[in-house]
Amino acid sequence: MRSFYIYSAVIVCGASVLAIELLGTRVIAPFYGASLYLWSALISVTLAALSLGYAIGGRLADRDASLGRFCTIIGIAGLWIAVIPFLRLPVLGITEALGLRTAVLLTATILFFPPLALLGMISPYAIRLKASSLDEVGRTAGNLYAISTLASVAAAIATGFFLIPNMGVSRLVFFIGVILMVTALIGIASQRRWRAATVPLILIAAFALLLFFSPAQAADPKIGLVAIEESAYAEIRVVDRNDLRYMIIDGSTHTIVDPSTWQSHFPYVNVMEIAKGFFDKPEKMLLVGLGGGSVAKNFARDGWNVDAVEIDPVVTKVARAHFGFKPDDAEVYEMDARQYLITHEKKYNLIVMDAFGSSSIPFHLVTKEAFALIKSRLAPGGVLAMNVEAIGWRDVLITSLAATANQEFKNVIVLPIAEPPDQIGNLVLLMSDKPLVLKQELPAPTDRFSPEYDQTHAWDNRFQVDTTGIQILTDELNPVDVWAERINLVARKDLHKYFPEKGIAW
């Protein structure tokens, strides 16, 4: 019985380590974005915590190993994990002012280092409990680390592929904490201490059932949270504020519309329509990144044949349910954009790149190799239009993208949108081998806030980038994630000011 329990506890703890590491991205990403820094912070914290746990666990086991202490370590780790959903918002509020890198690293440390260090103590402690003689220490250690690692593998697959999209993040984190606490109490009870374990077991079971059968965070239209969805890629929220509807993916705004008309209130969507003016009639278009479907709807309305590539099926589902996107607006291919371009040889007259992760452009879509692939899918005289968010009209991200595009396209111009020119905002890059000359004049703006104003302002201020000495982005060397740090931080500060109520937009 004792041997079976030790192996079972090691399996539970090993599975919990990888599950918590993966869940860490979903706990923090809605506030800071699922950036390279977040993954680096979580991996670093996990490895550092486990290393410390291995060292401390081995020393404690050598002093006075007992099953009771073994169970206590598991129980404390479970208790800490169970309260992470309740600690999350206070900790995020405290660390927000520290800058993205420091804030992400400190948040990950506060929330996840203590329980992961405790879980790291389990394997060396279990070896001391399980080995009955020096002759079998090696075999015992190998067996325990093997089953712990296999449990981690199984947990990683189950968490990423099934549990997060179907169970929800907060509920799953809490449930892992409960499982660890129950595991600890079963061990205590196995030592014939039923009286000490019975009441805590009943309370934990009741609390777990209560949480399991209640929504982790449900939509609440009364406060403006219309919908919240967990996908395999991100957390997606639909939020109503001041008569507008927002699609927010991991804390980053991707779509803004008037829900009474479905008209977009993102200026770059209006500016994208300038690309229609390079053609005599509606043609074939590929949209990379669906979002709420605003760009696809605008082109489909004017007779364009639109295909869209969207990697996240839940985004497509939300666009149809809450943003007026209809099946006949575009044929949607749910896959990675670069994979689509490699596997589909269809030619397009216009390709619109509107693909963003929660914190930056996917790096593999903006390299010299990616631009070459995109160009191969353009018909003769075709145009590539790309939406980019940056701080200032001549941000290093903009100049480097223009320089990289110039490696494949003869003509590259930038259409700025934000005012004044040093502020955060969107810019649209237009690229083609043909001269980028409009076939007809843009309509005159009716007022400062009209779509026509966005278009004429962007076109009148268009510019080319002097690409001399500018870094070219390649699959081998691409620092867009690093450059996006400043942009991501400013954008999220603005979002948090506009949605100050915790739990609505993040």
C-alpha positions as CSV (number, residue, x, y, z in Angstrom):
1,M,0.0,0.0,0.0
2,R,2.8,2.4,0.9
3,S,4.7,1.7,-2.3
4,F,1.6,2.1,-4.4
5,Y,0.8,5.4,-2.8
6,I,4.3,6.8,-3.3
7,Y,4.2,5.9,-7.0
8,S,0.8,7.4,-7.3
9,A,1.8,10.6,-5.6
10,V,4.8,11.0,-7.9
11,I,2.6,10.5,-10.9
12,V,0.2,13.2,-9.7
13,C,3.0,15.6,-8.8
14,G,4.8,15.1,-12.1
15,A,1.6,15.7,-14.1
16,S,0.9,18.8,-12.1
17,V,4.3,20.4,-12.9
18,L,3.8,20.5,-16.7
19,A,0.1,21.3,-16.4
20,I,0.8,24.3,-14.2
21,E,3.7,25.5,-16.5
22,L,1.3,25.5,-19.5
23,L,-1.5,27.0,-17.6
24,G,0.8,29.8,-16.5
25,T,0.7,31.3,-20.0
26,R,-3.1,31.5,-19.8
27,V,-3.1,33.0,-16.3
28,I,-0.7,35.8,-17.3
29,A,-1.3,36.3,-21.1
30,P,-4.6,38.1,-20.9
31,F,-2.8,40.9,-19.1
32,Y,0.6,40.9,-20.7
33,G,0.2,38.9,-23.9
34,A,1.6,35.5,-24.9
35,S,5.0,36.9,-25.8
36,L,8.5,35.4,-26.0
37,Y,9.1,37.0,-22.7
38,L,6.2,35.2,-21.0
39,W,7.4,31.8,-22.2
40,S,11.0,32.6,-21.3
41,A,9.9,33.7,-17.8
42,L,7.7,30.7,-17.2
43,I,10.3,28.2,-18.4
44,S,13.0,29.9,-16.3
45,V,10.8,30.0,-13.2
46,T,9.9,26.4,-13.6
47,L,13.4,25.1,-14.0
48,A,14.8,27.3,-11.2
49,A,12.0,26.2,-8.9
50,L,12.5,22.5,-9.7
51,S,16.2,22.8,-9.2
52,L,15.8,24.3,-5.8
53,G,13.1,21.8,-4.9
54,Y,15.4,18.9,-5.9
55,A,18.2,20.2,-3.7
56,I,16.0,20.9,-0.7
57,G,14.0,17.7,-1.0
58,G,17.1,15.6,-1.1
59,R,18.5,17.2,2.0
60,L,15.2,17.0,4.0
61,A,14.9,13.3,3.0
62,D,18.3,12.5,4.3
63,R,17.6,14.1,7.7
64,D,14.4,12.5,8.6
65,A,12.2,11.1,5.8
66,S,8.6,10.3,6.7
67,L,5.4,9.7,4.8
68,G,3.7,12.4,6.9
69,R,6.2,15.1,5.8
70,F,6.0,13.8,2.2
71,C,2.2,14.3,2.3
72,T,2.6,17.7,3.9
73,I,4.8,19.0,1.1
74,I,2.2,17.8,-1.5
75,G,-0.6,19.4,0.5
76,I,1.1,22.8,0.8
77,A,1.9,22.8,-2.9
78,G,-1.8,22.0,-3.7
79,L,-3.0,24.7,-1.4
80,W,-0.8,27.3,-3.1
81,I,-2.0,26.3,-6.6
82,A,-5.6,26.3,-5.5
83,V,-5.4,30.0,-4.5
84,I,-3.5,31.1,-7.7
85,P,-6.8,32.1,-9.4
86,F,-7.6,34.4,-6.5
87,L,-4.0,35.8,-6.3
88,R,-3.8,36.5,-10.0
89,L,-5.5,39.9,-10.4
90,P,-3.9,41.5,-7.2
91,V,-0.4,40.3,-8.3
92,L,-0.9,41.6,-11.8
93,G,-2.1,44.9,-10.5
94,I,1.1,45.3,-8.4
95,T,3.5,44.3,-11.1
96,E,2.0,46.3,-14.0
97,A,4.2,49.4,-13.4
98,L,7.5,47.5,-13.6
99,G,7.8,47.2,-17.4
100,L,7.0,44.1,-19.4
101,R,10.0,41.9,-18.9
102,T,10.3,42.6,-15.1
103,A,6.6,42.4,-14.6
104,V,6.2,39.1,-16.4
105,L,9.2,37.5,-14.6
106,L,8.1,38.8,-11.2
107,T,4.5,37.7,-11.7
108,A,5.5,34.2,-12.8
109,T,7.8,34.0,-9.8
110,I,5.3,35.1,-7.2
111,L,2.5,32.8,-8.5
112,F,4.4,29.7,-9.6
113,F,7.8,29.5,-8.0
114,P,6.7,28.3,-4.5
115,P,4.4,25.4,-5.6
116,L,6.8,24.3,-8.3
117,A,9.7,24.3,-5.8
118,L,7.6,22.2,-3.4
119,L,6.7,19.8,-6.3
120,G,10.3,19.5,-7.2
121,M,11.0,18.2,-3.6
122,I,8.8,15.2,-4.2
123,S,10.9,13.0,-6.4
124,P,14.1,13.0,-4.3
125,Y,12.0,12.6,-1.2
126,A,10.1,9.7,-2.7
127,I,13.4,7.9,-3.6
128,R,14.4,8.1,0.0
129,L,11.1,6.7,1.1
130,K,11.0,4.0,-1.5
131,A,14.5,2.6,-1.5
132,S,15.0,0.0,1.2
133,S,18.8,-0.5,0.5
134,L,21.7,1.1,-1.3
135,D,21.6,-1.8,-3.9
136,E,18.3,-0.5,-5.3
137,V,18.7,3.2,-5.1
138,G,19.6,3.6,-8.7
139,R,16.7,1.5,-10.0
140,T,14.3,3.2,-7.6
141,A,15.4,6.7,-8.7
142,G,15.2,5.7,-12.4
143,N,11.7,4.3,-12.0
144,L,10.4,7.3,-10.1
145,Y,11.8,9.9,-12.5
146,A,10.6,7.8,-15.4
147,I,7.0,7.7,-14.3
148,S,7.1,11.3,-13.2
149,T,8.3,12.4,-16.6
150,L,5.8,10.2,-18.4
151,A,3.1,11.7,-16.3
152,S,4.3,15.2,-17.3
153,V,4.2,14.2,-20.9
154,A,0.6,12.9,-20.6
155,A,-0.4,16.1,-18.6
156,A,1.1,18.4,-21.2
157,I,-0.9,16.7,-24.0
158,A,-4.1,16.5,-22.0
159,T,-3.8,20.1,-20.8
160,G,-3.0,21.7,-24.1
161,F,-5.2,19.6,-26.4
162,F,-8.3,19.0,-24.3
163,L,-8.5,20.5,-20.8
164,I,-7.8,24.2,-21.4
165,P,-10.3,24.6,-24.3
166,N,-13.0,22.6,-22.5
167,M,-12.6,23.2,-18.8
168,G,-11.3,26.8,-18.5
169,V,-8.1,28.1,-16.9
170,S,-9.1,29.1,-13.4
171,R,-11.2,26.1,-12.8
172,L,-8.4,23.8,-14.1
173,V,-5.8,25.5,-11.9
174,F,-7.9,25.2,-8.9
175,F,-8.8,21.6,-9.7
176,I,-5.1,20.6,-9.9
177,G,-4.6,22.2,-6.4
178,V,-7.5,20.2,-5.1
179,I,-6.2,16.9,-6.6
180,L,-2.8,17.5,-4.9
181,M,-4.5,18.3,-1.5
182,V,-6.6,15.2,-1.8
183,T,-3.5,13.1,-2.7
184,A,-1.8,14.4,0.5
185,L,-4.8,13.6,2.7
186,I,-5.1,10.1,1.3
187,G,-1.5,9.6,2.3
188,I,-2.2,10.8,5.8
189,A,-5.2,8.6,6.0
190,S,-3.2,5.6,4.9
191,Q,-1.2,5.9,8.1
192,R,-4.3,5.2,10.0
193,R,-4.9,8.8,10.7
194,W,-8.5,8.8,9.3
195,R,-9.8,11.1,12.0
196,A,-7.3,13.8,11.0
197,A,-7.9,13.5,7.3
198,T,-11.7,12.9,7.1
199,V,-12.9,16.5,7.7
200,P,-10.4,18.2,5.4
201,L,-11.2,15.6,2.7
202,I,-14.9,16.3,2.9
203,L,-14.4,20.1,2.9
204,I,-12.0,19.9,-0.1
205,A,-14.3,17.6,-2.0
206,A,-17.3,19.8,-1.4
207,F,-15.4,22.9,-2.5
208,A,-14.1,21.2,-5.6
209,L,-17.5,20.0,-6.6
210,L,-19.0,23.5,-6.1
211,L,-16.3,25.0,-8.3
212,F,-16.4,22.3,-10.9
213,F,-20.1,22.7,-11.5
214,S,-20.0,26.5,-11.6
215,P,-18.5,28.5,-14.5
216,A,-14.9,29.7,-13.9
217,Q,-15.8,33.0,-15.4
218,A,-19.1,33.4,-17.1
219,A,-20.2,36.0,-19.6
220,D,-22.1,38.9,-17.9
221,P,-23.7,41.3,-20.4
222,K,-24.8,43.5,-17.5
223,I,-21.1,44.6,-17.0
224,G,-20.3,44.4,-20.7
225,L,-18.7,41.0,-20.9
226,V,-20.7,39.5,-23.7
227,A,-18.8,36.3,-24.1
228,I,-15.6,34.6,-23.0
229,E,-14.0,31.6,-24.8
230,E,-10.9,29.5,-24.3
231,S,-9.3,28.1,-27.4
232,A,-6.2,26.1,-28.0
233,Y,-4.4,29.3,-28.8
234,A,-5.8,32.1,-26.6
235,E,-8.5,33.5,-24.4
236,I,-11.1,35.4,-26.5
237,R,-13.4,38.0,-25.0
238,V,-16.3,39.9,-26.5
239,V,-16.8,43.2,-24.6
240,D,-19.4,46.0,-25.1
241,R,-18.4,49.5,-24.0
242,N,-19.8,52.9,-25.0
243,D,-22.0,51.4,-27.8
244,L,-19.1,49.6,-29.4
245,R,-18.2,45.9,-29.4
246,Y,-14.6,44.7,-29.0
247,M,-12.9,41.4,-29.7
248,I,-10.1,41.1,-27.2
249,I,-7.6,38.2,-27.7
250,D,-5.3,37.6,-24.7
251,G,-5.8,41.2,-23.6
252,S,-5.1,42.7,-27.1
253,T,-7.9,44.5,-29.1
254,H,-8.4,42.9,-32.5
255,T,-11.8,44.2,-33.6
256,I,-14.0,47.2,-32.8
257,V,-17.4,47.5,-34.4
258,D,-20.8,49.2,-33.9
259,P,-23.0,46.2,-33.1
260,S,-26.1,47.9,-34.6
261,T,-24.5,48.2,-38.1
262,W,-21.3,46.0,-37.8
263,Q,-19.4,49.0,-39.2
264,S,-15.8,48.9,-38.1
265,H,-14.4,51.6,-35.8
266,F,-10.8,50.6,-36.4
267,P,-9.3,53.2,-38.7
268,Y,-6.9,50.8,-40.3
269,V,-9.9,48.8,-41.7
270,N,-11.0,51.9,-43.6
271,V,-7.5,52.4,-44.9
272,M,-7.2,48.9,-46.1
273,E,-10.0,49.7,-48.6
274,I,-7.6,51.9,-50.5
275,A,-6.2,48.7,-51.9
276,K,-9.4,48.3,-54.0
277,G,-8.4,51.4,-55.9
278,F,-5.4,49.6,-57.6
279,F,-7.8,47.4,-59.6
280,D,-10.4,48.0,-62.3
281,K,-13.0,45.6,-60.8
282,P,-13.4,43.3,-57.8
283,E,-10.9,40.4,-57.9
284,K,-9.8,37.5,-55.7
285,M,-8.5,38.3,-52.3
286,L,-6.8,36.4,-49.5
287,L,-7.2,37.7,-45.9
288,V,-4.6,36.4,-43.5
289,G,-6.0,36.7,-40.0
290,L,-9.8,36.9,-39.7
291,G,-10.4,38.6,-36.4
292,G,-14.0,39.8,-36.2
293,G,-14.3,39.6,-40.0
294,S,-14.5,43.4,-40.6
295,V,-12.0,43.4,-43.5
296,A,-13.5,40.4,-45.1
297,K,-17.0,41.8,-44.9
298,N,-16.0,45.2,-46.4
299,F,-14.4,43.5,-49.5
300,A,-17.2,40.9,-49.9
301,R,-19.8,43.7,-49.8
302,D,-18.1,45.2,-52.9
303,G,-18.1,42.0,-54.8
304,W,-14.6,40.6,-54.0
305,N,-14.2,36.9,-53.9
306,V,-12.6,36.5,-50.4
307,D,-10.7,33.6,-48.9
308,A,-9.6,33.9,-45.3
309,V,-7.0,32.0,-43.3
310,E,-7.5,31.9,-39.5
311,I,-5.5,29.6,-37.3
312,D,-7.9,29.6,-34.4
313,P,-11.4,28.1,-35.1
314,V,-12.8,29.7,-32.0
315,V,-12.0,33.2,-33.5
316,T,-14.1,32.2,-36.5
317,K,-16.9,31.0,-34.2
318,V,-16.9,34.2,-32.2
319,A,-16.8,36.3,-35.4
320,R,-19.9,34.6,-36.6
321,A,-21.7,34.6,-33.3
322,H,-21.0,38.2,-32.2
323,F,-19.6,40.3,-35.0
324,G,-22.0,39.7,-37.9
325,F,-19.5,37.6,-40.0
326,K,-21.5,35.3,-42.3
327,P,-20.4,32.2,-44.2
328,D,-20.8,33.9,-47.6
329,D,-18.5,36.8,-46.6
330,A,-15.5,34.5,-47.0
331,E,-14.4,30.9,-47.3
332,V,-12.4,30.3,-44.1
333,Y,-9.4,28.0,-43.9
334,E,-8.6,27.2,-40.3
335,M,-4.8,26.6,-40.4
336,D,-1.5,28.5,-40.1
337,A,-1.1,31.1,-42.8
338,R,2.3,30.0,-44.0
339,Q,1.2,26.4,-44.1
340,Y,-1.7,27.5,-46.2
341,L,0.5,29.4,-48.6
342,I,2.8,26.4,-49.0
343,T,0.1,23.8,-49.5
344,H,-2.3,25.9,-51.7
345,E,-1.2,27.2,-55.1
346,K,-4.2,29.4,-55.7
347,K,-3.3,32.9,-57.0
348,Y,-4.8,36.1,-55.6
349,N,-4.9,39.6,-56.9
350,L,-4.8,41.0,-53.4
351,I,-3.4,39.5,-50.2
352,V,-4.2,41.3,-46.9
353,M,-2.0,40.5,-43.9
354,D,-3.9,41.2,-40.7
355,A,-2.4,38.5,-38.5
356,F,-1.4,39.3,-35.0
357,G,-0.8,37.2,-31.9
358,S,-1.7,38.7,-28.6
359,S,1.5,40.7,-28.4
360,S,3.2,40.9,-31.9
361,I,3.1,39.9,-35.5
362,P,3.8,36.1,-35.9
363,F,7.5,36.3,-36.7
364,H,7.4,33.6,-39.4
365,L,5.0,35.7,-41.5
366,V,7.3,38.8,-41.9
367,T,10.6,37.3,-43.1
368,K,12.3,37.6,-46.5
369,E,11.3,33.9,-47.1
370,A,7.7,34.6,-46.1
371,F,7.5,37.6,-48.5
372,A,8.9,35.4,-51.3
373,L,6.2,32.8,-50.6
374,I,3.5,35.4,-50.5
375,K,4.7,36.9,-53.8
376,S,4.5,33.5,-55.4
377,R,0.8,33.4,-54.6
378,L,0.0,36.8,-56.1
379,A,-1.3,37.1,-59.7
380,P,0.7,39.4,-62.1
381,G,0.1,42.9,-60.9
382,G,-1.0,41.7,-57.5
383,V,-0.7,43.7,-54.3
384,L,0.1,42.8,-50.7
385,A,-1.3,45.0,-47.9
386,M,-0.2,44.6,-44.4
387,N,-1.6,46.0,-41.1
388,V,1.1,46.8,-38.5
389,E,0.9,48.4,-35.1
390,A,3.9,50.5,-34.0
391,I,4.9,53.5,-32.0
392,G,5.4,56.3,-34.5
393,W,5.4,56.3,-38.3
394,R,9.1,55.4,-38.6
395,D,9.3,52.8,-35.9
396,V,12.2,50.3,-36.3
397,L,9.5,47.6,-36.9
398,I,8.1,49.6,-39.8
399,T,11.4,50.4,-41.5
400,S,12.7,46.9,-41.1
401,L,9.4,45.4,-42.6
402,A,9.6,47.8,-45.5
403,A,13.3,47.0,-46.1
404,T,12.5,43.3,-46.0
405,A,9.6,43.6,-48.3
406,N,11.7,45.6,-50.7
407,Q,13.9,42.5,-51.2
408,E,10.9,40.9,-53.0
409,F,8.7,43.8,-54.2
410,K,9.8,46.7,-56.4
411,N,7.4,49.2,-54.8
412,V,6.7,49.5,-51.0
413,I,4.8,52.4,-49.5
414,V,3.6,53.1,-46.0
415,L,0.3,54.6,-45.1
416,P,0.3,56.2,-41.6
417,I,-2.8,56.5,-39.5
418,A,-2.0,57.7,-36.0
419,E,-1.7,61.4,-35.1
420,P,0.6,62.8,-34.0
421,P,3.3,60.9,-35.9
422,D,5.1,59.7,-32.7
423,Q,2.1,58.0,-31.1
424,I,1.1,54.4,-31.0
425,G,-1.2,53.4,-33.9
426,N,-1.7,51.3,-37.0
427,L,0.1,51.7,-40.3
428,V,-0.7,49.9,-43.6
429,L,2.2,48.8,-45.8
430,L,1.4,48.3,-49.5
431,M,3.7,46.2,-51.7
432,S,3.7,45.3,-55.4
433,D,5.9,45.0,-58.4
434,K,3.5,47.4,-60.3
435,P,3.4,51.1,-59.6
436,L,1.1,51.8,-56.6
437,V,-1.1,54.4,-58.4
438,L,-4.8,54.7,-57.7
439,K,-7.0,54.3,-60.7
440,Q,-9.4,56.9,-59.3
441,E,-9.4,59.6,-56.7
442,L,-10.4,58.8,-53.1
443,P,-13.8,60.1,-52.0
444,A,-13.7,63.4,-50.2
445,P,-14.2,63.1,-46.4
446,T,-17.5,64.3,-44.9
447,D,-16.0,65.0,-41.5
448,R,-12.9,64.3,-39.3
449,F,-14.2,61.0,-38.0
450,S,-15.5,59.5,-41.3
451,P,-13.9,56.5,-43.1
452,E,-13.1,58.8,-46.0
453,Y,-11.0,61.0,-43.7
454,D,-9.0,57.9,-42.6
455,Q,-8.3,57.0,-46.2
456,T,-7.3,60.5,-47.5
457,H,-5.2,61.2,-44.4
458,A,-3.3,57.9,-44.9
459,W,-2.9,58.3,-48.6
460,D,-1.8,62.0,-48.5
461,N,0.8,61.2,-45.9
462,R,2.2,58.0,-47.6
463,F,5.9,57.7,-47.7
464,Q,8.7,55.3,-48.8
465,V,11.3,54.1,-46.4
466,D,15.0,54.6,-47.1
467,T,16.1,51.0,-46.6
468,T,19.9,51.8,-46.6
469,G,21.5,49.9,-43.7
470,I,18.1,48.7,-42.3
471,Q,18.0,45.1,-40.9
472,I,16.4,42.5,-43.2
473,L,14.2,40.0,-41.4
474,T,14.9,36.3,-42.2
475,D,13.8,33.0,-40.8
476,E,17.3,32.7,-39.3
477,L,17.4,36.2,-37.6
478,N,14.2,38.0,-36.7
479,P,13.9,40.2,-33.6
480,V,10.3,41.4,-34.1
481,D,9.3,39.8,-30.8
482,V,11.9,42.1,-29.1
483,W,10.8,45.2,-31.0
484,A,7.2,44.4,-30.1
485,E,7.9,44.7,-26.4
486,R,7.6,48.5,-26.3
487,I,4.5,48.5,-28.5
488,N,2.8,45.7,-26.5
489,L,3.4,47.5,-23.2
490,V,2.0,50.9,-24.4
491,A,-1.0,49.2,-26.1
492,R,-1.9,47.3,-22.9
493,K,-1.5,50.3,-20.7
494,D,-4.0,52.1,-22.9
495,L,-6.4,49.1,-22.8
496,H,-6.2,48.9,-19.0
497,K,-7.0,52.6,-18.8
498,Y,-10.0,52.2,-21.1
499,F,-11.2,49.0,-19.3
500,P,-10.1,49.7,-15.7
501,E,-12.5,47.2,-14.3
502,K,-10.7,43.9,-13.6
503,G,-12.2,40.8,-15.1
504,I,-13.9,42.5,-18.1
505,A,-11.3,42.9,-20.7
506,W,-8.5,41.0,-18.9
